[in-house]
Amino acid sequence: MNREREIYKVTLIGSACNVVLMVLKFIAGTLAHSSAMIADAVHSLSDFITDLVVLVFVKISAKPQDNSHDYGHGKFETIASFLIGLALLGAAIGIIYSGGTKLAAWLGGAELEAPGWLALWAALLSIVVKEALYQYTAYRGRAVESQALTANAWHHRSDALSSIGTAIGIGGAIVLGHRWTVLDPLASIFVGLLLVRVAIKLLQTSIGELTECSLPEETEREIENIICSLPDVREPHNLRTRRIGNRTAIEVHVRMDGNASLHEAHERATQIEQKLKARFGRHTHVTVHMEPVKTA
């Protein structure tokens, strides 16, 4: 399976669905006078933009290492995830602002126009389509170990969640009558807050990787256990780990019998490298520094 081709295929499928939903939501929101549906349409527009970001940056991140990038170009995929998080945060702030403006007008005595049934049906369709896209994109993202695809999957899921809130607000405003038309902007504010939470999580992950954050403590303990499973190897220390896009980088010092030959030390270091690559992927960057221990 060609990783880059698979990421492109999944992203293009999501992009096509986003364009159709975006147009449908804008039309439904305008004709049915629903601020919540128009907010949902803006979210779909942000989804389309992030699809374009993934298509551009994944192509760059797939490039092999060269003279200017000894560890490859994997960080560009992390940058893509960061930009997706920023786009999602921007969409969320816009949605909250729009809903807040409507709410303020209602509190000031203005009468809000009740949304129509077209907006409700558009929201229900969006829930089904976006949840299906989330499941598909997340599954393929795990299969090809793509951080950008996984981030984009959560963008689909966030759109499904926003459409649920939109459907509840629109449905409530329709069924309960004019006195409850405020449910429409309230739903858009709720949706915006959900998106802020998802965006912050994506940004935290990508910022952590861009700033060389170590792998979780339990993962580092697992690395040490793998090393110690080999005979004649002791005391793994000075362990340093980080993520480079979809790849892992591991540097570690270990001790061996000082009377062992250079050939034996090299073989053991190779075995450590092979075991770590078997666990974390064949493209894992592994550096093992052997230190001698004097024995009687």
Steps between C-alpha positions, in 0.01 A plus 500: 500500500639838397463719810494832318247376243271365774509832690416685178209265421345528847544878507350548154193295595454714812561817299231415244248430778594826675437706185155345450406546867637853510287611205193318632537655848546854371191464281295339779617753759417794276161374378396368844631806692720295735811655654593159643495345152705784351751450784507130412566595137797712610633196684469292183692773316780469759495123440553558129791736569667246730463234230704725273760544776533122537539449124781756481696407812474122476664515158790695653526273807521190278834615356795286614789640702745717310804719569288773659270266699696212650193372686264532204209742457256349751467824698307652209216261584509632857482853362192392302337377822585832668340698215191277515472577872533874431233484227266313730560750782434790264176342378392439860561862603304621198209271583493612865512866397215457253283315751585750774393790278161336438461420870580860598241626254238262645583611855457858381144427396549417133287219357701232325365339186410134548708258289330281237484123456756509220771596751404207726520245218836642393632462856382138522663417166823662617506289818481176301753599233758654734493216752554253213793711379645507852490120532653449154772766535597398855525133394723580202702749709585226752580257219757729335609666828419850375470773762347740246232249396415430864471874568280539194282212620433691822408799289231279339384381843484857629280591204270207583480620862429854387222374275346315797492824698368680193223243451394525865491881488318518168259221591421661835441840340267345241300276733472735801410811301613864484562533873782249465670626185795591725587128502645544151782745599546317832566182302761679290679625814500148648644365174772765504605407854527132399723598211725710723563194716591281201720774349696550822567126524633492142716807560646358822604179324658672200674767710641225723654327200630820343672585829658152523278368779604154622283193450269411792671355808334160454637482144852578620468228766397260222810596301723426801330163553557406135870586534539308825341190343825441308780304669816674622338845478469708816389832636341689210543870579511846341186399311374771266184464293290716269258487209592604146166512322380139487842365602668448836859594590678317784848564641632294790820401680543139620777311679667170400787290621817697432678181394252441216639542150406791277317250279289377794415854608399589145280191470324579826440862394355374172268264688378788718434706188310215332282437805410867537419530129284189521299671774491864383530465121773429250564871444578561868826690555705303756840602638668267753817603685683204658699553823741243647465353848815347653450146626725295724 
